[in-house]
Amino acid sequence: MSDATMSKPRLKTSAMIASIAGEGQITRSAPFGHALVELAKQKQSVIGMTADLSKYTDLHIFAKAFPERFYQMGMAEQLLMGAASGMAHEGAQPFVTTYAVFATRRAYDFIHQTIAEDNLDVKIVCALPGLTTGYGPSHQAAEDLALMRAMPNMTVIDPCDALDIEQMVPAIAAHKGPVYARLLRGNVPAVLDEYDYTFELGKAKMLRDGAEVLIISSGLMTMRALEVAKALESDRIGVGVLHVPTIKPLDTQTILREAKRTGRLVVVAENHTVIGGLGEAVAAELMRAGVSCPLRQVGLPDKFLAAGALPTLHDRYGISASTMADSIKGWLS
């Protein structure tokens, strides 16, 4: 056994569900649950619904504050979506939570036929998006954005951190129509506070500029992109970061404006398969607009992912900050 191998701490089973927060990183507890409670204080139509996962989607905080407006539907995601559509028909605004794999794979047809087709005001907020669990393909929602982007009437959101989630909740409540939002739960990193950031539905935001590289990112990959940008400063590589929390509708105007700037490598980074997500959406917009630029993708491969400790898997599939930085330096050379 090498010295390098011996020096690495042995990862425990808990690392399969470890927080995405780095060591010493500032976090806020259950931003979705607390934001939903604040919204419900102002809006009587808001209700919470889940399929036996309130504790694991932070909806238990809402349930404690508003027990009369909380509906536990049991382990029946198709029933959950059908019931939510009925509630919306009667004037309620359901916030529905489950795991991303269960909403997008198990209950897709029910969302399509009972919610999206009638353009109902149901907000579907789902934990364990992309590669945020090590429990293998049954729980890894690597293709959720592609599925929900393809559904008519559906707005699709991939927030980065606690601030994004806190501001997203009232914003999607003000939007009339179905929404699919990814959810980071538990102790969620707070990284956007220092960038004078405000969430706006349908808007991408430049968090920092850079002359050599532009990273267009969503979700937790924006956090990784900011880490990469700081790390590459020592190599005198200027990295700009464009955060795209709304995947659909896409802020094409801002993306094209930044991608048109000459002399920059454009990297699209997402916690999602490279098939059908933000990367291909950006590539399609660049093609349609006739914008030519060097373009690379950081994302999950088109395969069923392994089970294991999250730090190991993020390195293996190239979405950790260190592997992403190495990829960018390789592309530039």
Backbone as numpy.savetxt, mean C-alpha at the origin, in Angstrom:
# Nx Ny Nz CAx CAy CAz Cx Cy Cz
30.99 -22.86 8.76 30.14 -21.66 8.76 31.03 -20.42 8.76
30.72 -19.46 7.88 31.54 -18.26 7.78 31.29 -17.33 8.96
32.27 -16.39 9.17 32.11 -15.41 10.24 30.89 -14.53 9.99
30.62 -14.21 8.69 29.49 -13.35 8.36 28.18 -14.02 8.72
28.11 -15.33 8.44 26.90 -16.07 8.77 26.69 -16.14 10.27
27.80 -16.38 11.00 27.72 -16.50 12.45 27.34 -15.17 13.10
27.69 -14.05 12.48 27.43 -12.74 13.08 25.98 -12.30 12.94
25.25 -12.91 12.01 23.86 -12.53 11.81 22.99 -13.13 12.90
22.08 -12.33 13.47 21.19 -12.89 14.50 20.23 -13.90 13.88
19.94 -14.93 14.63 19.02 -15.95 14.14 17.59 -15.40 14.19
16.91 -15.44 13.05 15.56 -14.90 12.98 14.57 -15.91 13.54
13.65 -15.42 14.36 12.64 -16.27 14.98 11.39 -16.33 14.10
10.48 -17.22 14.46 9.23 -17.35 13.70 8.47 -16.04 13.65
8.57 -15.23 14.71 7.86 -13.95 14.75 8.28 -13.01 13.63
9.46 -13.25 13.05 9.93 -12.41 11.95 9.08 -12.58 10.69
8.26 -13.61 10.65 7.36 -13.81 9.51 6.23 -12.79 9.50
5.96 -12.22 10.67 4.89 -11.21 10.77 5.44 -9.94 11.42
6.74 -9.72 11.28 7.39 -8.59 11.94 6.89 -7.27 11.39
6.96 -6.24 12.21 6.62 -4.90 11.76 7.59 -4.47 10.66
7.12 -3.66 9.75 8.00 -3.15 8.70 8.84 -1.99 9.20
8.60 -1.55 10.43 9.37 -0.45 11.00 10.80 -0.91 11.28
11.75 -0.04 10.96 13.13 -0.33 11.26 13.44 -0.09 12.73
14.60 -0.56 13.15 15.00 -0.40 14.54 15.13 1.08 14.89
14.45 1.50 15.95 14.51 2.89 16.39 13.62 3.84 15.60
12.88 3.33 14.63 12.04 4.19 13.80 10.80 4.64 14.58
10.40 5.88 14.39 9.19 6.40 15.05 7.97 5.73 14.44
7.07 5.29 15.29 5.84 4.65 14.82 4.64 5.23 15.55
3.46 5.00 14.98 2.21 5.32 15.66 1.35 4.08 15.65
0.66 3.85 16.74 -0.12 2.63 16.91 -1.49 2.76 16.27
-1.83 1.80 15.43 -3.16 1.64 14.84 -3.73 2.94 14.26
-3.03 3.57 13.33 -3.53 4.85 12.79 -4.89 4.73 12.11
-5.15 3.60 11.45 -6.45 3.43 10.79 -7.59 3.39 11.81
-7.44 2.58 12.84 -8.49 2.45 13.84 -8.81 3.78 14.51
-7.78 4.52 14.88 -8.00 5.81 15.55 -8.60 6.84 14.59
-8.14 6.85 13.33 -8.69 7.81 12.36 -10.16 7.51 12.07
-10.52 6.23 12.04 -11.91 5.86 11.76 -12.82 6.28 12.92
-12.33 6.16 14.14 -13.10 6.62 15.31 -13.35 8.13 15.21
-12.32 8.89 14.86 -12.49 10.35 14.74 -13.49 10.69 13.63
-13.42 9.94 12.52 -14.37 10.17 11.43 -15.79 9.86 11.88
-15.97 8.76 12.59 -17.31 8.33 13.01 -17.94 9.30 14.00
-17.11 10.02 14.75 -17.65 11.03 15.67 -18.35 12.14 14.89
-17.88 12.41 13.68 -18.43 13.48 12.87 -19.47 13.00 11.86
-19.46 11.71 11.56 -20.29 11.20 10.48 -21.06 9.97 10.95
-22.36 10.14 11.18 -23.18 9.08 11.76 -23.37 7.88 10.84
-23.17 8.07 9.55 -23.40 6.97 8.59 -22.27 5.96 8.57
-21.12 6.28 9.16 -19.97 5.39 9.13 -20.22 4.17 10.01
-20.00 2.99 9.44 -20.06 1.74 10.20 -18.80 0.93 9.92
-18.47 0.02 10.83 -17.33 -0.86 10.64 -17.78 -2.30 10.49
-17.21 -3.01 9.53 -17.57 -4.40 9.28 -16.30 -5.21 9.02
-16.27 -6.44 9.51 -15.10 -7.28 9.27 -15.49 -8.75 9.26
-14.57 -9.57 8.80 -14.77 -11.02 8.74 -13.81 -11.68 9.72
-14.11 -11.55 11.01 -13.37 -12.20 12.07 -11.94 -11.69 12.19
-11.68 -10.46 11.74 -10.31 -9.95 11.77 -10.22 -8.54 12.34
-11.10 -8.18 13.25 -11.06 -6.82 13.78 -9.75 -6.52 14.50
-9.24 -7.48 15.27 -8.00 -7.28 16.01 -6.82 -7.12 15.07
-6.86 -7.78 13.92 -5.72 -7.81 13.01 -5.83 -6.80 11.87
-6.87 -5.97 11.93 -7.00 -4.85 10.98 -7.21 -3.54 11.72
-6.99 -3.56 13.04 -7.14 -2.39 13.91 -8.57 -1.87 14.00
-9.54 -2.67 13.53 -10.93 -2.25 13.61 -11.50 -2.45 15.02
-10.80 -3.19 15.87 -11.26 -3.39 17.24 -11.33 -2.07 18.01
-10.54 -1.10 17.60 -10.58 0.21 18.24 -11.91 0.90 17.94
-12.35 0.79 16.70 -13.66 1.32 16.32 -14.77 0.56 17.04
-14.65 -0.77 17.11 -15.67 -1.60 17.74 -15.86 -1.23 19.21
-14.78 -0.89 19.88 -14.86 -0.50 21.29 -15.53 0.86 21.44
-15.25 1.77 20.53 -15.81 3.12 20.62 -17.26 3.17 20.16
-17.61 2.35 19.16 -18.96 2.37 18.59 -19.49 0.95 18.43
-19.73 0.24 19.51 -20.17 -1.15 19.40 -21.48 -1.32 18.65
-22.35 -0.32 18.71 -23.63 -0.41 18.02 -23.50 -0.20 16.51
-22.34 0.24 16.06 -22.10 0.47 14.63 -21.04 -0.48 14.07
-20.77 -1.55 14.81 -19.77 -2.53 14.41 -20.45 -3.86 14.12
-20.06 -4.47 12.99 -20.67 -5.73 12.55 -19.59 -6.78 12.31
-19.64 -7.84 13.10 -18.71 -8.96 12.97 -19.41 -10.06 12.17
-18.96 -10.27 10.93 -19.66 -11.16 10.01 -19.12 -12.59 10.03
-18.11 -12.86 10.85 -17.55 -14.20 10.88 -16.63 -14.45 9.69
-16.14 -15.68 9.60 -15.18 -16.01 8.54 -15.92 -16.28 7.24
-16.48 -15.21 6.67 -17.30 -15.35 5.45 -17.16 -14.06 4.64
-16.07 -13.96 3.89 -15.77 -12.70 3.19 -16.78 -12.36 2.11
-17.32 -13.36 1.42 -18.33 -13.07 0.40 -19.59 -12.50 1.04
-19.99 -13.07 2.16 -21.11 -12.53 2.92 -20.81 -11.11 3.39
-19.60 -10.88 3.84 -19.19 -9.55 4.29 -19.41 -8.51 3.21
-18.96 -8.80 1.98 -19.09 -7.83 0.90 -20.55 -7.66 0.48
-21.30 -8.75 0.45 -22.71 -8.64 0.11 -23.48 -7.84 1.14
-23.19 -8.06 2.42 -23.85 -7.31 3.48 -23.48 -5.84 3.43
-22.21 -5.55 3.12 -21.76 -4.16 3.02 -22.50 -3.44 1.91
-22.72 -4.12 0.79 -23.46 -3.49 -0.31 -24.89 -3.18 0.11
-25.51 -4.11 0.87 -26.86 -3.85 1.36 -26.91 -2.67 2.30
-25.94 -2.57 3.19 -25.86 -1.44 4.12 -25.70 -0.12 3.35
-24.87 -0.14 2.32 -24.66 1.07 1.52 -25.93 1.48 0.79
-26.68 0.50 0.30 -27.96 0.79 -0.35 -28.92 1.50 0.60
-28.79 1.24 1.90 -29.68 1.82 2.89 -29.14 3.12 3.49
-28.04 3.63 2.95 -27.54 4.93 3.37 -26.35 4.92 4.31
-25.88 3.73 4.71 -24.68 3.66 5.56 -23.43 3.78 4.70
-22.32 4.12 5.33 -21.02 4.14 4.66 -20.13 3.10 5.34
-20.13 1.87 4.83 -19.35 0.81 5.47 -17.85 0.95 5.20
-17.07 0.80 6.27 -15.63 0.57 6.16 -15.42 -0.90 6.47
-14.99 -1.65 5.46 -14.92 -3.11 5.53 -13.46 -3.52 5.62
-13.13 -4.38 6.58 -11.74 -4.81 6.71 -11.62 -6.33 6.66
-10.54 -6.78 6.07 -10.13 -8.18 6.09 -8.68 -8.20 5.61
-8.15 -9.37 5.32 -6.84 -9.45 4.69 -7.00 -9.24 3.19
-5.97 -8.66 2.57 -6.03 -8.33 1.16 -6.29 -9.55 0.28
-5.71 -10.70 0.64 -5.93 -11.88 -0.19 -7.39 -12.32 -0.17
-8.05 -12.16 0.98 -9.43 -12.62 1.09 -10.39 -11.70 0.34
-10.12 -10.40 0.34 -10.98 -9.47 -0.39 -10.79 -9.62 -1.90
-9.54 -9.66 -2.33 -9.29 -9.59 -3.77 -9.38 -10.93 -4.47
-9.14 -12.03 -3.76 -9.21 -13.33 -4.40 -10.48 -14.09 -4.04
-10.82 -14.14 -2.77 -11.96 -14.94 -2.34 -13.29 -14.24 -2.61
-13.34 -12.91 -2.51 -14.62 -12.20 -2.61 -14.69 -11.27 -3.83
-13.80 -11.50 -4.80 -13.71 -10.57 -5.93 -15.04 -10.41 -6.67
-15.70 -11.50 -6.97 -16.94 -11.42 -7.74 -18.04 -10.70 -6.97
-18.05 -10.86 -5.66 -19.06 -10.19 -4.84 -18.82 -8.69 -4.80
-17.56 -8.28 -4.76 -17.24 -6.85 -4.84 -17.63 -6.31 -6.21
-17.29 -7.06 -7.24 -17.55 -6.65 -8.62 -19.04 -6.45 -8.86
-19.85 -7.45 -8.47 -21.27 -7.45 -8.82 -22.16 -6.68 -7.85
-21.83 -6.69 -6.55 -22.72 -6.07 -5.58 -22.28 -4.69 -5.12
-21.01 -4.34 -5.35 -20.51 -3.04 -4.90 -20.10 -2.16 -6.06
-19.16 -2.63 -6.88 -18.60 -1.78 -7.94 -19.61 -1.49 -9.05
-20.37 -2.49 -9.46 -21.30 -2.27 -10.57 -22.33 -1.20 -10.25
-22.76 -1.15 -8.98 -23.71 -0.13 -8.56 -23.03 1.12 -8.02
-21.71 1.16 -8.09 -20.93 2.32 -7.65 -21.28 2.72 -6.21
-21.34 1.72 -5.33 -21.77 1.95 -3.95 -20.63 2.49 -3.09
-21.02 3.19 -2.04 -20.07 3.90 -1.18 -19.52 2.98 -0.09
-18.75 1.99 -0.51 -18.15 1.01 0.40 -16.63 1.17 0.33
-16.02 1.26 1.50 -14.56 1.41 1.59 -13.96 0.09 2.09
-13.17 -0.56 1.25 -12.58 -1.86 1.56 -11.12 -1.63 1.93
-10.78 -1.85 3.19 -9.45 -1.51 3.70 -8.79 -2.80 4.18
-7.69 -3.19 3.55 -7.18 -4.55 3.70 -5.74 -4.63 4.19
-5.55 -5.43 5.22 -4.23 -5.64 5.81 -3.45 -6.72 5.05
-2.17 -6.82 5.38 -1.22 -7.76 4.76 -1.13 -7.59 3.24
-0.92 -6.36 2.76 -0.77 -6.16 1.32 0.60 -6.58 0.83
0.68 -7.10 -0.39 1.96 -7.45 -0.98 2.73 -8.43 -0.11
4.01 -8.14 0.08 4.87 -9.02 0.88 5.06 -8.39 2.26
3.99 -8.41 3.07 4.08 -7.94 4.45 3.79 -9.06 5.43
3.77 -10.28 4.95 3.71 -11.46 5.81 4.58 -12.55 5.19
5.17 -13.37 6.04 6.00 -14.45 5.55 5.28 -15.77 5.45
3.94 -15.76 5.58 3.19 -17.01 5.62 2.80 -17.55 4.24
3.60 -17.28 3.25 3.43 -17.93 1.96 2.31 -17.38 1.10
2.11 -17.96 -0.09 1.16 -17.43 -1.08 -0.29 -17.35 -0.59
-0.67 -18.17 0.37 -2.06 -18.12 0.84 -2.39 -16.80 1.52
-1.36 -16.09 2.03 -1.58 -14.84 2.75 -0.87 -13.64 2.10
-0.07 -13.87 1.08 0.68 -12.78 0.43 -0.11 -12.24 -0.76
-0.60 -11.02 -0.63 -1.43 -10.41 -1.68 -0.55 -9.69 -2.68
0.22 -10.44 -3.42 1.19 -9.85 -4.35 0.54 -9.26 -5.59
-0.72 -9.63 -5.87 -1.38 -9.19 -7.11 -2.65 -8.40 -6.86
-2.85 -7.90 -5.63 -4.12 -7.24 -5.30 -4.36 -5.96 -6.07
-3.32 -5.16 -6.28 -3.50 -3.89 -7.00 -3.90 -4.14 -8.45
-3.30 -5.14 -9.07 -3.64 -5.46 -10.46 -5.11 -5.85 -10.57
-5.58 -6.67 -9.65 -6.98 -7.11 -9.67 -7.93 -5.94 -9.47
-7.65 -5.09 -8.49 -8.59 -4.01 -8.18 -8.50 -2.86 -9.18
-7.32 -2.65 -9.78 -7.21 -1.65 -10.85 -8.11 -2.00 -12.03
-8.28 -3.28 -12.27 -9.05 -3.72 -13.44 -10.55 -3.60 -13.24
-11.00 -3.31 -12.02 -12.42 -3.27 -11.73 -12.98 -1.87 -11.98
-13.97 -1.71 -12.85 -14.56 -0.40 -13.10 -15.12 0.22 -11.82
-15.06 1.53 -11.75 -15.57 2.34 -10.63 -14.72 2.28 -9.37
-13.70 1.43 -9.34 -12.93 1.24 -8.11 -11.74 2.19 -8.02
-11.68 2.96 -6.92 -10.51 3.77 -6.60 -9.55 2.90 -5.79
-8.25 2.99 -6.09 -7.26 2.10 -5.48 -6.15 2.92 -4.83
-5.87 2.63 -3.55 -4.91 3.43 -2.78 -3.90 2.53 -2.08
-2.64 2.97 -2.07 -1.55 2.25 -1.42 -0.78 3.23 -0.55
-1.20 3.43 0.71 -0.56 4.44 1.56 0.80 4.01 2.07
1.62 5.00 2.40 3.01 4.75 2.79 3.18 4.50 4.28
2.53 5.31 5.10 2.85 5.29 6.53 1.65 5.71 7.37
1.89 5.99 8.65 0.81 6.36 9.57 0.12 7.65 9.14
0.89 8.66 8.74 0.30 9.94 8.33 -0.59 9.75 7.10
-0.10 9.00 6.14 -0.88 8.72 4.93 -2.22 8.07 5.28
-2.18 7.09 6.17 -3.40 6.38 6.56 -4.36 7.29 7.31
-3.82 8.06 8.24 -4.66 8.98 9.02 -5.38 9.98 8.13
-4.69 10.50 7.13 -5.29 11.49 6.25 -6.14 10.84 5.15
-5.81 9.59 4.82 -6.57 8.88 3.80 -8.01 8.62 4.24
-8.21 8.30 5.52 -9.54 7.89 6.00 -10.61 8.96 5.74
-10.43 10.20 6.18 -11.46 11.19 5.86 -11.54 11.52 4.37
-10.43 11.40 3.67 -10.44 11.70 2.23 -11.28 10.69 1.45
-11.15 9.40 1.76 -11.95 8.41 1.03 -13.41 8.44 1.50
-13.65 8.88 2.74 -15.03 9.03 3.21 -15.74 10.14 2.45
-14.98 11.17 2.05 -15.57 12.29 1.30 -15.79 11.94 -0.17
-15.13 10.88 -0.63 -15.29 10.43 -2.02 -16.48 9.48 -2.13
-17.37 9.76 -3.06 -18.53 8.90 -3.25 -18.20 7.78 -4.23
-18.27 6.56 -3.74 -17.98 5.42 -4.59 -17.08 4.43 -3.89
-16.90 3.24 -4.49 -16.10 2.20 -3.85 -14.61 2.51 -3.86
-13.95 2.12 -2.79 -12.51 2.33 -2.63 -11.88 1.03 -2.13
-10.76 0.66 -2.72 -9.91 -0.40 -2.18 -8.63 0.25 -1.68
-8.32 0.10 -0.40 -7.11 0.69 0.18 -6.31 -0.38 0.88
-5.03 -0.40 0.64 -4.14 -1.25 1.40 -3.97 -0.68 2.81
-3.68 -1.55 3.76 -3.58 -1.13 5.15 -2.30 -1.65 5.80
-1.54 -0.75 6.39 -0.45 -1.11 7.28 -1.01 -0.99 8.70
-0.88 -2.04 9.49 -1.55 -2.08 10.78 -0.54 -2.20 11.93
-1.06 -2.10 13.15 -0.21 -2.22 14.32 0.64 -0.97 14.52
1.92 -1.16 14.80 2.84 -0.03 14.96 3.38 0.35 13.58
2.81 1.41 13.04 3.09 1.80 11.65 4.12 2.93 11.63
5.17 2.82 10.81 6.18 3.88 10.73 5.56 5.23 10.40
6.18 6.28 10.92 5.79 7.66 10.61 6.98 8.32 9.93
6.96 8.38 8.61 8.11 8.89 7.86 7.80 10.17 7.07
6.54 10.42 6.77 6.19 11.54 5.91 6.03 12.86 6.66
6.02 12.81 7.99 5.82 14.03 8.79 6.87 15.09 8.46
8.10 14.66 8.17 9.19 15.61 7.95 9.21 16.18 6.53
8.26 15.77 5.68 8.29 16.20 4.27 7.14 17.16 3.93
6.51 17.75 4.93 5.42 18.70 4.70 4.38 18.08 3.76
3.99 16.86 4.07 3.14 16.07 3.19 1.68 16.13 3.61
0.81 16.20 2.61 -0.64 16.09 2.83 -1.20 15.13 1.80
-1.97 14.14 2.27 -2.61 13.20 1.35 -3.73 13.89 0.58
-3.72 13.74 -0.73 -4.81 14.20 -1.57 -5.19 13.06 -2.51
-6.46 12.71 -2.53 -6.92 11.61 -3.37 -6.63 11.92 -4.84
-5.96 10.98 -5.50 -5.67 11.15 -6.92 -4.43 11.98 -7.22
-3.66 12.35 -6.19 -2.49 13.21 -6.40 -1.20 12.52 -5.96
-0.18 12.63 -6.81 1.17 12.20 -6.45 1.92 13.39 -5.88
2.88 13.13 -5.00 3.61 14.22 -4.34 5.11 13.99 -4.42
5.84 15.03 -4.86 7.29 14.98 -4.83 7.75 15.22 -3.40
8.44 14.26 -2.84 8.92 14.37 -1.46 10.32 14.96 -1.40
11.13 14.65 -2.41 12.47 15.22 -2.50 12.92 15.14 -3.94
13.85 16.00 -4.33 14.33 16.04 -5.71 15.71 15.42 -5.81
16.09 15.06 -7.03 17.40 14.48 -7.29 17.71 14.51 -8.76
18.97 14.73 -9.11 19.35 14.94 -10.51 19.62 13.66 -11.27
20.00 12.59 -10.57 20.41 11.38 -11.27 19.31 10.32 -11.38
18.47 10.22 -10.37 17.47 9.15 -10.32 16.13 9.72 -9.85
15.05 9.23 -10.45 13.70 9.51 -9.96 13.06 8.18 -9.59
12.70 8.01 -8.32 11.97 6.83 -7.89 10.49 7.19 -7.77
9.67 6.51 -8.55 8.22 6.66 -8.47 7.72 5.47 -7.66
7.12 5.73 -6.51 6.83 4.64 -5.58 5.49 4.80 -4.90
5.03 3.69 -4.34 3.79 3.70 -3.56 3.98 2.84 -2.32
3.06 2.98 -1.37 3.06 2.14 -0.20 4.36 2.18 0.58
4.70 1.05 1.20 5.92 0.99 2.01 7.17 1.20 1.18
7.08 1.04 -0.15 8.25 1.26 -0.99 8.64 2.73 -1.06
7.72 3.64 -0.75 8.11 5.05 -0.63 9.02 5.23 0.57
8.72 4.56 1.66 9.60 4.58 2.83 10.98 4.04 2.46
11.00 2.93 1.72 12.27 2.36 1.28 13.01 3.32 0.33
12.25 3.96 -0.56 12.86 4.90 -1.51 13.53 6.06 -0.79
12.91 6.57 0.26 13.50 7.66 1.03 14.77 7.20 1.74
14.78 5.95 2.21 15.98 5.38 2.83 17.10 5.27 1.80
16.74 4.81 0.60 17.72 4.67 -0.47 18.30 6.03 -0.85
17.43 7.03 -0.96 17.88 8.37 -1.34 18.90 8.91 -0.36
18.67 8.70 0.93 19.62 9.17 1.93 20.91 8.36 1.88
20.79 7.05 1.65 21.98 6.20 1.60 22.88 6.54 0.42
22.29 6.89 -0.72 23.07 7.15 -1.93 23.67 8.55 -1.95
23.32 9.38 -1.00 23.95 10.71 -0.92 25.46 10.58 -0.74
25.88 9.55 -0.01 27.32 9.36 0.21 28.05 8.99 -1.07
27.31 8.46 -2.06 27.89 8.15 -3.36 27.69 9.29 -4.36
27.21 10.41 -3.85 26.93 11.59 -4.67 25.95 11.29 -5.80
24.96 10.48 -5.47 23.87 10.16 -6.40 22.61 10.84 -5.87
22.11 11.79 -6.64 20.91 12.52 -6.24 19.66 11.74 -6.63
18.84 11.41 -5.65 17.65 10.59 -5.87 16.40 11.39 -5.51
15.53 11.59 -6.48 14.23 12.18 -6.22 13.21 11.10 -5.92
12.23 11.42 -5.09 11.20 10.45 -4.72 9.82 11.06 -4.97
9.07 10.41 -5.87 7.70 10.82 -6.17 6.77 9.77 -5.57
6.04 10.15 -4.54 5.13 9.22 -3.87 3.78 9.23 -4.57
3.29 8.04 -4.93 2.03 7.89 -5.65 1.08 7.04 -4.80
0.38 7.65 -3.85 -0.51 6.85 -2.99 -1.77 6.37 -3.69
-2.23 7.12 -4.69 -3.42 6.72 -5.43 -3.00 6.03 -6.72
-3.26 4.73 -6.79 -2.88 3.95 -7.96 -3.91 4.13 -9.07
-5.17 4.31 -8.69 -6.24 4.56 -9.65 -7.26 5.48 -9.00
-7.54 6.67 -9.55 -6.98 7.21 -10.79 -5.54 7.69 -10.60
-4.73 7.46 -11.58 -3.32 7.78 -11.53 -3.10 9.26 -11.87
-2.19 9.89 -11.13 -1.85 11.29 -11.39 -0.87 11.36 -12.57
-1.42 11.16 -13.74 -0.59 11.09 -14.96 0.17 12.39 -15.20
-0.47 13.51 -14.94 0.16 14.81 -15.22 1.46 14.97 -14.45
1.44 14.68 -13.16 2.65 14.83 -12.34 3.71 13.81 -12.74
3.31 12.58 -12.99 4.27 11.54 -13.37 4.97 11.90 -14.68
4.20 12.34 -15.67 4.81 12.71 -16.96 5.71 13.92 -16.82
5.29 14.89 -16.02 6.12 16.09 -15.84 7.48 15.73 -15.27
7.51 14.86 -14.28 8.78 14.51 -13.65 9.60 13.56 -14.52
8.95 12.64 -15.22 9.66 11.69 -16.06 10.27 12.35 -17.29
9.70 13.47 -17.73 10.21 14.18 -18.91 11.54 14.88 -18.67
11.87 15.10 -17.42 13.14 15.77 -17.13 14.29 14.89 -17.58
15.14 15.42 -18.41 16.19 14.61 -19.06 17.31 14.26 -18.08
18.00 13.19 -18.40 19.20 12.82 -17.67 18.97 12.00 -16.42
17.73 11.56 -16.18 17.46 10.79 -14.96 17.02 9.37 -15.28
17.52 8.44 -14.50 17.01 7.08 -14.52 15.69 7.07 -13.75
14.64 6.52 -14.33 13.34 6.44 -13.68 13.15 5.01 -13.17
12.90 4.88 -11.87 12.69 3.59 -11.24 11.31 3.58 -10.60
10.49 2.61 -10.95 9.18 2.46 -10.31 9.30 1.36 -9.27
8.99 1.68 -8.02 9.16 0.74 -6.91 7.81 0.47 -6.24
7.47 -0.81 -6.12 6.19 -1.17 -5.51 6.29 -2.51 -4.79
5.51 -2.64 -3.74 5.40 -3.88 -2.99 4.27 -4.71 -3.61
4.52 -5.18 -4.81 3.49 -5.82 -5.64 4.20 -6.53 -6.78
3.57 -7.51 -7.38 4.15 -8.13 -8.55 4.38 -7.10 -9.64
5.41 -7.34 -10.45 5.71 -6.42 -11.55 4.64 -6.50 -12.65
3.70 -7.43 -12.51 2.62 -7.57 -13.48 1.39 -6.79 -13.01
0.98 -5.80 -13.78 -0.32 -5.17 -13.58 -0.44 -4.11 -12.51
0.66 -3.71 -11.88 0.59 -2.72 -10.82 1.05 -1.34 -11.25
1.67 -0.61 -10.33 2.10 0.76 -10.60 3.13 0.82 -11.72
4.06 -0.14 -11.75 5.11 -0.11 -12.76 4.57 -0.14 -14.17
3.67 -1.08 -14.43 3.10 -1.18 -15.77 2.15 -0.02 -16.07
1.49 0.50 -15.04 0.63 1.67 -15.24 1.45 2.88 -15.67
2.58 3.09 -15.01 3.47 4.20 -15.37 4.05 4.00 -16.76
4.50 2.79 -17.05 5.07 2.50 -18.37 4.06 2.76 -19.48
2.81 2.39 -19.25 1.77 2.61 -20.26 1.53 4.10 -20.49
1.52 4.87 -19.42 1.31 6.32 -19.57 2.48 6.97 -20.30
3.70 6.54 -20.01 4.86 7.09 -20.71 4.80 6.75 -22.19
4.41 5.53 -22.51 4.31 5.11 -23.90 3.25 5.93 -24.63
2.08 6.06 -24.01 0.98 6.79 -24.68 1.34 8.26 -24.90
2.15 8.83 -24.00 2.52 10.24 -24.13 3.77 10.43 -24.98
4.39 9.34 -25.42 5.59 9.43 -26.24 6.81 9.90 -25.47
6.83 9.63 -24.15 7.96 10.02 -23.32 8.98 8.89 -23.29
10.20 9.19 -23.69 11.26 8.18 -23.72 12.26 8.46 -22.60
12.42 7.48 -21.71 13.39 7.62 -20.61 13.82 6.23 -20.18
15.02 6.10 -19.61 15.43 4.81 -19.08 14.53 4.44 -17.90
13.90 3.28 -17.97 12.91 2.89 -16.98 13.22 1.50 -16.42
13.20 1.38 -15.10 13.44 0.10 -14.44 12.35 -0.12 -13.38
12.12 -1.38 -13.03 11.13 -1.74 -12.03 11.78 -2.41 -10.83
11.34 -2.00 -9.65 11.62 -2.73 -8.42 10.28 -3.24 -7.93
10.13 -4.55 -7.89 8.87 -5.14 -7.49 9.04 -6.63 -7.28
7.95 -7.27 -6.95 7.98 -8.71 -6.68 7.91 -9.48 -7.99
8.56 -10.63 -8.07 8.57 -11.40 -9.32 7.22 -12.03 -9.61
7.03 -12.40 -10.87 5.79 -13.05 -11.30 5.86 -14.54 -10.95
5.77 -14.82 -9.66 5.82 -16.20 -9.19 5.19 -16.26 -7.80
4.88 -17.47 -7.35 4.42 -17.65 -5.98 5.62 -17.48 -5.07
5.48 -16.63 -4.07 6.60 -16.27 -3.22 6.82 -17.31 -2.11
8.02 -17.32 -1.58 8.37 -18.26 -0.53 7.81 -17.81 0.82
7.75 -18.74 1.75 7.45 -18.42 3.14 8.77 -18.23 3.87
8.74 -17.41 4.92 9.96 -17.19 5.67 9.93 -15.88 6.43
11.07 -15.50 6.97 11.19 -14.25 7.71 11.15 -13.07 6.74
10.39 -12.05 7.09 10.23 -10.92 6.18 11.54 -10.24 5.78
12.45 -9.96 6.71 13.70 -9.33 6.28 14.44 -10.15 5.22
14.44 -11.47 5.39 15.08 -12.35 4.41 14.38 -12.30 3.08
13.05 -12.34 3.09 12.28 -12.31 1.85 12.41 -10.98 1.13
12.44 -9.88 1.88 12.60 -8.57 1.24 13.95 -8.45 0.55
14.98 -9.01 1.17 16.29 -9.04 0.51 16.24 -9.94 -0.72
15.66 -11.12 -0.57 15.62 -12.11 -1.65 14.91 -11.57 -2.89
13.82 -10.83 -2.67 13.03 -10.36 -3.81 13.31 -8.91 -4.19
14.33 -8.31 -3.58 14.83 -7.03 -4.05 14.08 -5.80 -3.61
13.25 -5.90 -2.55 12.48 -4.72 -2.13 12.96 -4.16 -0.79
14.07 -4.65 -0.27 14.66 -4.02 0.91 15.44 -2.78 0.45
15.70 -1.87 1.37 16.42 -0.65 1.01 17.82 -0.96 0.49
18.50 -1.92 1.10 19.88 -2.21 0.69 19.94 -2.83 -0.69
19.06 -3.79 -0.98 19.07 -4.42 -2.31 18.61 -3.44 -3.38
17.68 -2.58 -3.01 17.20 -1.56 -3.96 18.32 -0.57 -4.30
19.08 -0.17 -3.30 20.21 0.74 -3.53 21.25 0.08 -4.43
21.54 -1.19 -4.19 22.51 -1.91 -5.03 22.00 -2.01 -6.48
20.72 -2.26 -6.66 20.16 -2.35 -8.00 20.31 -1.04 -8.73
20.02 0.05 -8.07 20.09 1.37 -8.70 21.52 1.69 -9.10
22.47 1.41 -8.22 23.88 1.68 -8.56 24.33 0.82 -9.74
23.83 -0.41 -9.79 24.15 -1.26 -10.93 23.57 -0.73 -12.23
22.33 -0.24 -12.20 21.71 0.30 -13.41 22.42 1.57 -13.88
22.87 2.39 -12.94 23.56 3.63 -13.31 24.92 3.35 -13.92
25.56 2.24 -13.50 26.92 1.96 -14.01 26.87 1.29 -15.37
